[in-house]
Amino acid sequence: MIKGLAIISCILQSIGAFITGLVLTIDFDGDEVWTYLIMFLGPVVVWIVHLLLYGYGELIDKTCEIAENVRRDETESETTVKKSKKKFEILKRENEKKNNNEAAKKIEKEPEPEPLEYVDVECPRCSRQLSFEKGTKEFLCPYCECSFKEIE
């Protein structure tokens, strides 16, 4: 909007400065130098001033464009974050189900350890009854520290 007004104003004021200089030249019979300055330098000065005004309009347009892009990007970012959170929750639930299924399979696959069998043995030195795992070949009495082998 400002840029359009700057262009129109520049054209009209340049034409006005030229016509003013021309009228003054005719009235003063071309004797005055300042009339020529108005006629030829007037449009140049008008052009420079309106160039600054046009630049200001361009600055405002770009600022508005940037603000709109930022708003759009924020909206897109919020949408992307919401979608990512939904995907994360879905993947999290799937992983939890998978881990629960794997844990259940693992529990099913692992056999329970067989209960240990013990045998009662009498110490040859102190005659106390001792319990050892079945299949043990050498024994050590915890009371008298006697070491002995399996007696059959």
ZADO-1210 file (C-alpha; in nm, 4 decimals, padded with zeros to 6 digits):
<atoms>
<atom x="00.0000" y="00.0000" z="00.0000" code="MET" pos="1"/>
<atom x="00.2730" y="00.2464" z="00.0986" code="ILE" pos="2"/>
<atom x="00.4819" y="00.1468" z="-00.2026" code="LYS" pos="3"/>
<atom x="00.1941" y="00.2140" z="-00.4429" code="GLY" pos="4"/>
<atom x="00.1295" y="00.5541" z="-00.2874" code="LEU" pos="5"/>
<atom x="00.5019" y="00.6352" z="-00.3097" code="ALA" pos="6"/>
<atom x="00.5093" y="00.5553" z="-00.6824" code="ILE" pos="7"/>
<atom x="00.1974" y="00.7566" z="-00.7641" code="ILE" pos="8"/>
<atom x="00.3082" y="01.0497" z="-00.5464" code="SER" pos="9"/>
<atom x="00.6564" y="01.0480" z="-00.7047" code="CYS" pos="10"/>
<atom x="00.5154" y="01.0611" z="-01.0580" code="ILE" pos="11"/>
<atom x="00.2672" y="01.3393" z="-00.9759" code="LEU" pos="12"/>
<atom x="00.5186" y="01.5512" z="-00.7824" code="GLN" pos="13"/>
<atom x="00.7852" y="01.5085" z="-01.0527" code="SER" pos="14"/>
<atom x="00.5379" y="01.6255" z="-01.3163" code="ILE" pos="15"/>
<atom x="00.4319" y="01.9106" z="-01.0859" code="GLY" pos="16"/>
<atom x="00.7936" y="02.0217" z="-01.0287" code="ALA" pos="17"/>
<atom x="00.8645" y="02.0176" z="-01.4024" code="PHE" pos="18"/>
<atom x="00.5469" y="02.2157" z="-01.4850" code="ILE" pos="19"/>
<atom x="00.6209" y="02.4654" z="-01.2034" code="THR" pos="20"/>
<atom x="00.9725" y="02.5184" z="-01.3359" code="GLY" pos="21"/>
<atom x="00.8376" y="02.5574" z="-01.6911" code="LEU" pos="22"/>
<atom x="00.5750" y="02.8138" z="-01.5846" code="VAL" pos="23"/>
<atom x="00.8324" y="03.0113" z="-01.3847" code="LEU" pos="24"/>
<atom x="01.0721" y="03.0060" z="-01.6806" code="THR" pos="25"/>
<atom x="00.8020" y="03.1470" z="-01.9071" code="ILE" pos="26"/>
<atom x="00.7028" y="03.4153" z="-01.6525" code="ASP" pos="27"/>
<atom x="01.0605" y="03.5297" z="-01.5958" code="PHE" pos="28"/>
<atom x="01.1559" y="03.4944" z="-01.9642" code="ASP" pos="29"/>
<atom x="01.4176" y="03.2318" z="-01.8815" code="GLY" pos="30"/>
<atom x="01.6412" y="03.4778" z="-01.7008" code="ASP" pos="31"/>
<atom x="01.6367" y="03.3147" z="-01.3616" code="GLU" pos="32"/>
<atom x="01.8623" y="03.0100" z="-01.2977" code="VAL" pos="33"/>
<atom x="01.6529" y="02.8864" z="-01.0068" code="TRP" pos="34"/>
<atom x="01.3610" y="02.8200" z="-01.2424" code="THR" pos="35"/>
<atom x="01.5751" y="02.5696" z="-01.4306" code="TYR" pos="36"/>
<atom x="01.6837" y="02.4132" z="-01.1008" code="LEU" pos="37"/>
<atom x="01.3173" y="02.3641" z="-01.0041" code="ILE" pos="38"/>
<atom x="01.2359" y="02.2207" z="-01.3461" code="MET" pos="39"/>
<atom x="01.5266" y="01.9702" z="-01.3611" code="PHE" pos="40"/>
<atom x="01.6450" y="01.9088" z="-01.0043" code="LEU" pos="41"/>
<atom x="01.2939" y="01.9115" z="-00.8526" code="GLY" pos="42"/>
<atom x="01.2011" y="01.5696" z="-01.0000" code="PRO" pos="43"/>
<atom x="01.5388" y="01.4265" z="-00.8889" code="VAL" pos="44"/>
<atom x="01.4836" y="01.5409" z="-00.5286" code="VAL" pos="45"/>
<atom x="01.1258" y="01.4098" z="-00.5390" code="VAL" pos="46"/>
<atom x="01.2549" y="01.0755" z="-00.6722" code="TRP" pos="47"/>
<atom x="01.5120" y="01.0438" z="-00.3891" code="ILE" pos="48"/>
<atom x="01.2547" y="01.1233" z="-00.1178" code="VAL" pos="49"/>
<atom x="01.0033" y="00.8798" z="-00.2608" code="HIS" pos="50"/>
<atom x="01.2699" y="00.6125" z="-00.2997" code="LEU" pos="51"/>
<atom x="01.3114" y="00.6268" z="00.0784" code="LEU" pos="52"/>
<atom x="00.9341" y="00.6098" z="00.1231" code="LEU" pos="53"/>
<atom x="00.9171" y="00.3114" z="-00.1143" code="TYR" pos="54"/>
<atom x="01.1953" y="00.1390" z="00.0870" code="GLY" pos="55"/>
<atom x="00.9975" y="00.1939" z="00.4063" code="TYR" pos="56"/>
<atom x="00.6941" y="00.0332" z="00.2413" code="GLY" pos="57"/>
<atom x="00.9089" y="-00.2620" z="00.1336" code="GLU" pos="58"/>
<atom x="01.0354" y="-00.2978" z="00.4914" code="LEU" pos="59"/>
<atom x="00.6805" y="-00.3105" z="00.6260" code="ILE" pos="60"/>
<atom x="00.5766" y="-00.5681" z="00.3614" code="ASP" pos="61"/>
<atom x="00.8713" y="-00.7932" z="00.4450" code="LYS" pos="62"/>
<atom x="00.8061" y="-00.7620" z="00.8194" code="THR" pos="63"/>
<atom x="00.4437" y="-00.8666" z="00.7701" code="CYS" pos="64"/>
<atom x="00.5563" y="-01.1572" z="00.5499" code="GLU" pos="65"/>
<atom x="00.8049" y="-01.2740" z="00.8139" code="ILE" pos="66"/>
<atom x="00.5406" y="-01.2513" z="01.0881" code="ALA" pos="67"/>
<atom x="00.2996" y="-01.4597" z="00.8788" code="GLU" pos="68"/>
<atom x="00.5699" y="-01.7208" z="00.8092" code="ASN" pos="69"/>
<atom x="00.6531" y="-01.7420" z="01.1803" code="VAL" pos="70"/>
<atom x="00.2853" y="-01.7939" z="01.2692" code="ARG" pos="71"/>
<atom x="00.2513" y="-02.0620" z="01.0012" code="ARG" pos="72"/>
<atom x="00.5718" y="-02.2353" z="01.1146" code="ASP" pos="73"/>
<atom x="00.4563" y="-02.2332" z="01.4779" code="GLU" pos="74"/>
<atom x="00.1252" y="-02.3882" z="01.3754" code="THR" pos="75"/>
<atom x="00.3037" y="-02.6517" z="01.1667" code="GLU" pos="76"/>
<atom x="00.5460" y="-02.7206" z="01.4507" code="SER" pos="77"/>
<atom x="00.2625" y="-02.7690" z="01.6986" code="GLU" pos="78"/>
<atom x="00.0899" y="-03.0055" z="01.4559" code="THR" pos="79"/>
<atom x="00.4131" y="-03.1982" z="01.3997" code="THR" pos="80"/>
<atom x="00.4758" y="-03.2245" z="01.7746" code="VAL" pos="81"/>
<atom x="00.1219" y="-03.3554" z="01.8318" code="LYS" pos="82"/>
<atom x="00.1643" y="-03.6136" z="01.5544" code="LYS" pos="83"/>
<atom x="00.5041" y="-03.7158" z="01.6926" code="SER" pos="84"/>
<atom x="00.3602" y="-03.7572" z="02.0422" code="LYS" pos="85"/>
<atom x="00.0799" y="-03.9757" z="01.9059" code="LYS" pos="86"/>
<atom x="00.3290" y="-04.1897" z="01.7102" code="LYS" pos="87"/>
<atom x="00.5508" y="-04.2149" z="02.0187" code="PHE" pos="88"/>
<atom x="00.2588" y="-04.3287" z="02.2348" code="GLU" pos="89"/>
<atom x="00.1561" y="-04.5888" z="01.9745" code="ILE" pos="90"/>
<atom x="00.5135" y="-04.7208" z="01.9457" code="LEU" pos="91"/>
<atom x="00.5489" y="-04.7208" z="02.3242" code="LYS" pos="92"/>
<atom x="00.2307" y="-04.9287" z="02.3635" code="ARG" pos="93"/>
<atom x="00.3439" y="-05.1672" z="02.0887" code="GLU" pos="94"/>
<atom x="00.6843" y="-05.2093" z="02.2558" code="ASN" pos="95"/>
<atom x="00.5209" y="-05.2696" z="02.5933" code="GLU" pos="96"/>
<atom x="00.2963" y="-05.5380" z="02.4409" code="LYS" pos="97"/>
<atom x="00.5936" y="-05.6929" z="02.2619" code="LYS" pos="98"/>
<atom x="00.8044" y="-05.6889" z="02.5800" code="ASN" pos="99"/>
<atom x="00.5177" y="-05.8383" z="02.7810" code="ASN" pos="100"/>
<atom x="00.4739" y="-06.1151" z="02.5208" code="ASN" pos="101"/>
<atom x="00.8478" y="-06.1847" z="02.5157" code="GLU" pos="102"/>
<atom x="00.8590" y="-06.1935" z="02.8956" code="ALA" pos="103"/>
<atom x="00.5647" y="-06.4343" z="02.9016" code="ALA" pos="104"/>
<atom x="00.7360" y="-06.6579" z="02.6437" code="LYS" pos="105"/>
<atom x="01.0597" y="-06.6418" z="02.8395" code="LYS" pos="106"/>
<atom x="00.8815" y="-06.7455" z="03.1566" code="ILE" pos="107"/>
<atom x="00.7154" y="-07.0313" z="02.9711" code="GLU" pos="108"/>
<atom x="01.0452" y="-07.1489" z="02.8180" code="LYS" pos="109"/>
<atom x="01.2582" y="-07.1407" z="03.1323" code="GLU" pos="110"/>
<atom x="01.2225" y="-07.4735" z="03.3111" code="PRO" pos="111"/>
<atom x="01.2008" y="-07.4743" z="03.6826" code="GLU" pos="112"/>
<atom x="01.5186" y="-07.5947" z="03.8481" code="PRO" pos="113"/>
<atom x="01.4960" y="-07.9431" z="03.9853" code="GLU" pos="114"/>
<atom x="01.4864" y="-07.9569" z="04.3622" code="PRO" pos="115"/>
<atom x="01.8157" y="-08.0523" z="04.5169" code="LEU" pos="116"/>
<atom x="01.8385" y="-08.3901" z="04.6824" code="GLU" pos="117"/>
<atom x="02.0352" y="-08.4353" z="05.0014" code="TYR" pos="118"/>
<atom x="02.1865" y="-08.7367" z="05.1607" code="VAL" pos="119"/>
<atom x="02.2564" y="-08.7837" z="05.5302" code="ASP" pos="120"/>
<atom x="02.6093" y="-08.8899" z="05.6164" code="VAL" pos="121"/>
<atom x="02.7640" y="-08.9639" z="05.9570" code="GLU" pos="122"/>
<atom x="03.1029" y="-08.8100" z="06.0356" code="CYS" pos="123"/>
<atom x="03.3543" y="-09.0919" z="06.1090" code="PRO" pos="124"/>
<atom x="03.5334" y="-08.8844" z="06.3738" code="ARG" pos="125"/>
<atom x="03.2602" y="-08.7004" z="06.5733" code="CYS" pos="126"/>
<atom x="02.9629" y="-08.9201" z="06.4668" code="SER" pos="127"/>
<atom x="02.7364" y="-08.6273" z="06.3927" code="ARG" pos="128"/>
<atom x="02.4734" y="-08.6474" z="06.1219" code="GLN" pos="129"/>
<atom x="02.5575" y="-08.4219" z="05.8248" code="LEU" pos="130"/>
<atom x="02.3513" y="-08.3370" z="05.5149" code="SER" pos="131"/>
<atom x="02.5210" y="-08.2980" z="05.1765" code="PHE" pos="132"/>
<atom x="02.4005" y="-08.2743" z="04.8173" code="GLU" pos="133"/>
<atom x="02.3513" y="-08.6070" z="04.6515" code="LYS" pos="134"/>
<atom x="02.6484" y="-08.6912" z="04.4319" code="GLY" pos="135"/>
<atom x="02.9082" y="-08.5225" z="04.6548" code="THR" pos="136"/>
<atom x="03.2311" y="-08.7284" z="04.6583" code="LYS" pos="137"/>
<atom x="03.4328" y="-08.5568" z="04.9313" code="GLU" pos="138"/>
<atom x="03.2944" y="-08.4307" z="05.2606" code="PHE" pos="139"/>
<atom x="03.4187" y="-08.1865" z="05.5237" code="LEU" pos="140"/>
<atom x="03.2655" y="-08.1926" z="05.8687" code="CYS" pos="141"/>
<atom x="03.1951" y="-07.8343" z="05.9833" code="PRO" pos="142"/>
<atom x="03.2245" y="-07.9371" z="06.3492" code="TYR" pos="143"/>
<atom x="03.5500" y="-08.1267" z="06.3712" code="CYS" pos="144"/>
<atom x="03.6888" y="-08.0347" z="06.0284" code="GLU" pos="145"/>
<atom x="03.7400" y="-08.3957" z="05.9388" code="CYS" pos="146"/>
<atom x="03.7754" y="-08.4609" z="05.5693" code="SER" pos="147"/>
<atom x="03.6487" y="-08.7916" z="05.4333" code="PHE" pos="148"/>
<atom x="03.5314" y="-08.9558" z="05.1145" code="LYS" pos="149"/>
<atom x="03.2042" y="-09.1137" z="05.0376" code="GLU" pos="150"/>
<atom x="03.1556" y="-09.4359" z="05.2198" code="ILE" pos="151"/>
<atom x="02.9596" y="-09.6948" z="05.0310" code="GLU" pos="152"/>
</atoms>
